[in-house]
């Protein structure tokens, strides 16, 4: 009898060890990681073309909301054109489902090279911010507020002055409509100071409510450690950003995470596992949340990642 009990014990132990191994292979960390203790914003990015496809948006929302998706970031203008173009039915759909909505505006595609900006271009950009601010969004999200990498060598002081004036102006527009204002920055900006492109965390925090570092692990080219450890890379970036903003009360960090398969091989997991590691990293910090980026709007791997995380949580709760 004792022999049978011993055999059953060893079989059960082997099963637990095998399950733990599967959890690691799926990119899911063990239960002793920091718990999810707040309601994070879990967002998806949509290009202007995808966002205006109502049937696609209905399908994505139907798939995503049961898995915890509660935010949408939408390009409110076509690529390369500062003209507001979002169908009212799309905003109504998102609002009726209670999703937090951010209007993404690409200010200077690929970065600024020369100053000054033609007056008519600035007027169109201001009008776009105004139009988005009165269209049912919760937040205006500014992107490409920067100078070109390797562009004309203006002194950083001049770059900072231009960016500060722009952020102050656009913040005033959003605030007049009762909206939050935010900006995207390069992931590397949380790690360095006085970046050539003119993005500095502390400068942006003077005018923005939320800062979105684009912490795609695969984009840290040349740093094989960061490329191999997507969760650690995202967590480190958030923590560094939060530390730098500790004297900027009320300013939040909200990470962009990678939901595309570019250079994920070093991480030793599939794309859903790669995404799951990033999600767990964000949700172990004091960040506001995350936005998954897939330029083509294919979020099947993200949904698989969220399902794996939910399954792992259910298993842990039932032990």
Secondary structure by P-SEA (a helix, b strand, c coil): caaaaaaaaaaaaaaaaaaaaaaaaaccccccccccccccccccccccccccaaaaaaaaaaacccccccbbbbccccccccbbbbbaaaaaaaaaaccbbbbbbbccccccccccccaaaaaaaaaaaaaaaaccccbbbbcccccccccccccaaaaaaaaaaaaaaaaaaaaaacccccccccccccccccccccccaaaaaacccbbbbccccccccccaaaaacaaaaaaaaaaaaaaaacccccbbbbbbbbccccccccccccaaaaaaaaaaaaaaccccbbbbbbccccaaaaaaaaaaaaaaaaaaaac
